[in-house]
Amino acid sequence: MSGWRLAWVVAGAALAAAGYAIFFLAPRELTMGEIQRIFYFHAASGLSAYIAFFLSFLASIAFLASRQPRWDSLAVATAEVGLAFNTVVLVTGPIWAKPVWGIWWTWDARLTLEFILELLYVAYLLLRALVPETERRAMISAVFGIFAFLDVPLSYFSIRWWRTEHPQPVIGGGRDSGLDPRMWYVFLFVWAGLVLLMALMVRDRYRLEQGRWQLAQAEAEFEAAASEAEMKGASR
């Protein structure tokens, strides 16, 4: 078994163990009860999405500075994987909100900014699909990717800057908002498993995008060679 296949097996085992820890090792939250257990995947997925978007932001800057295809490949890989994790956040959030708030959704600062973040990265991927030229697509999407990331710090700090329906942070939120130590251990374990999964997904997506760049380059070289041969034939 190759190293990367083993890594996928480890990631799968880690997530299975994380599920067990959430339901059987983490203590029951006194106020919200069993529905609070969705927090572990909800919050960990959100943080993983922010990490992926930050990497996409850095890769976009690196592409504009170097024009190296590998940075464009990394930018789109991390953006796409980050969008998948952010979608998990938007799905699990209302599942938690309905029994706790009595409503599925409310347009407060955190939820609105999180929804805008989803739309921005959907637009990022649509933009790439609409621009056929490889170099131009990479340039435009890099600029848009930098702009889209600006919503990440706004979303993250929104519950600190404004009054929202969303609970105050339990991670880095001050002395009175900390988790029970057993909850902390379970959360960190879940997060580690999701980060490993994210890294493996990014690697596979990066390799796919690199292949697309190589294919585009080969097509350009073939067209150039065919055009040159046609010109030589015409001159004869």
N, C-alpha and C positions, 0 to 999 in steps of 0.2 A: 504494500500500500504506500503510495507517494505521501510526501509530507503534507501537501495541501489537502489531499483526501482525508488524511488523518485529522487535520485541523477541522474539517467539516464535521467529522464524527465527534470530535471533542466539543465543538460548538453545540451540536445537537444534544449530546449528553448533558452539557452544562445547562441548556435551556430546560431540559426535562427535569434535572435536579432543582433548577430554580422554581419550576412549577410546584414541585413537591414542597420546597421550603416555604413558598408563599402560603400554601393551604395547611401545612402540617407543622411547620416550625415557627413561623411568625405568630406572635400573639394576636388575639382578637382585639381590635380597637374598640374602646368602651363606648364612644359616642356614635360612630357610624356603623359599627358592627361588621358583618362579613363583606359588605360592598366596598369597604376601605381597601380590601386586598387588591383591587384593581389598580391602586396607586402604584404598586411596584413596577408593573409593566408600563403604566401610563407615564409616570415621571421619568423612568429610565429610558423609555423610547424618546421622550422629549429632549432629554439631555444628549442622547445619541444623535438625534437629528441636528441639534445645534452644533455638535462637533463636526458632523459631515458638512453642514453648510459653511462652517468656518474654514474647513479644508478647501472647499470649492472656491471660497473667497480668496484664499491665499494662492491657489492654483491659477485663478483668473488673473490676478496681479502678476504672477510669474510669467504667464503667457504673454501678456501685454509687454512685459519687459524683455522677453527673450525670443518670442515667436516660435518657441519649441512645441511641436505637436504633443509631446508627452504631457505638457501642462494642461492643454485643452482636454486631453483624454481624462486626466485626473479630475479636472473641474466638472465635466459632465458626469463622470462616474459617481463622485461624491454628492453632486446635486441630486441625481436620480435616486440614490440610496437614501439620502437625507429626506427626500420627499416621501419615500415609502414609510420611513419611521414617523414622519410628521403626520401622515395619514392615520397611523395607529393611534397617535395622540388625539386626533379629532374624532376618531371612532370611539375610543374608550372613555373620553371625557364625558360625552352625553350619557353613556351607560351609567357612569357614576353619578352624574348630576340629577337624573330623573328621580331616584329614590331619596336623594339628599336634599335637593332644592325644590323638588316637585315639578321641575320643568326640564326639558331636554337641552335648551339653549337660551342664552341671553347675550345681548350685544354689549357686554361690558368691555373694558379696555383689553384685558388679556385674551379673551376669546376672539374679539374682533381682529386684533393684531395677529393672532395665530392663524385665523382664517385667511387673512390677507397674505401671510407668509406662504400658505399653501397655494394660493392663486398665483403668487409671484413665481414660484418654482415650476408650477404647471406651465405658466407663460414662457418661462425659460426653455423648457423642453419643446414647447410648440414652436418657439422662435427658431430653434435649431432645425426642426423638421421643415420649416418654411423657406430656409435659406439654402439653396443647393450647393453654392460654391464653398469648398472646404475652408479656404483661408478666410474668406469674408464671414462665414458662419462662426468660425472660432473667434474672430475679432469682435463681432457684434455680441455674441453670447458672453464673452469675457466682460465686456462693459456692463451688460445687463446683470450678469452674476454678481458683480461688485455692488451694483445698486440694490439688488434683491436682498443681499445680506444685511443691509442697513435695518431691515425690519427685525432681525434676530435680537440685537440688544434691546430694542424697544419692547419686544414681546417678553423677553426675560425679565426686564426691570419694571414692567408695567404694574405688577402687583406690589411693588415697593413705592412707586411714584404716585399711583392713583388708588382710590378706593374702588375695589372690584368685588364682584360676587365670588370670584375665584379665591380659594383659601390662601392665606399668607404662606410664604415659603417655609417648609420644614427643613430645607437644606440650605444652610447659610442664612437662616432667617432670624437668628438671635437666640438668646438663652431660653426663652419660653416656648420656642417652636420646634425644639429638637425631637427626634424620634427615640422611642425605647431602644436600648442597645441591641436587642434581638431584631427589631425592625431594621435598624441600621445595617446589621450584618446581612440580612436577607436582601435588602435593597442593593447593597454593594455587590452582592453575588449575582443578582439579576442583571445589574448594569454591566458587570464584567462580561457576562454571557452575551448580552446584546452588542457590546462593543466588539467582541470577537466576531460575532455574526456580521456586523457592519463591515469590519475589515475584510472579511472573506468575500462579501458581496461586492465591495468596491474593487477588490483585486480582479474578480471575474469580469466586472463591467469595464474596468480599465483595459483589460486585454482585448475585449471586444472592440472598444473604440480605437485602440491602437491598430487593430486589424483593418478597420475602416479607413484610417489614415493611409495605411500601406496600400490598400486597394485603390484609393483615390490617386495616390502617387503613381502607381503602376499604370492606371488608366491614362493619366496625363502624359506619362512617358511614351505610352503606346500611340496616343493620338499625335504627339509631337513627331515620333518616328514615322508614322504613316503620312503625316503632312509633308515631312521632308522628302520622303520617297516619292510622293506625288509631284512635288515641285521639280525634283530631279528628272522624273519621267517626262514632265511637260517641257523641260528645257531641251531635251533631246529631240 
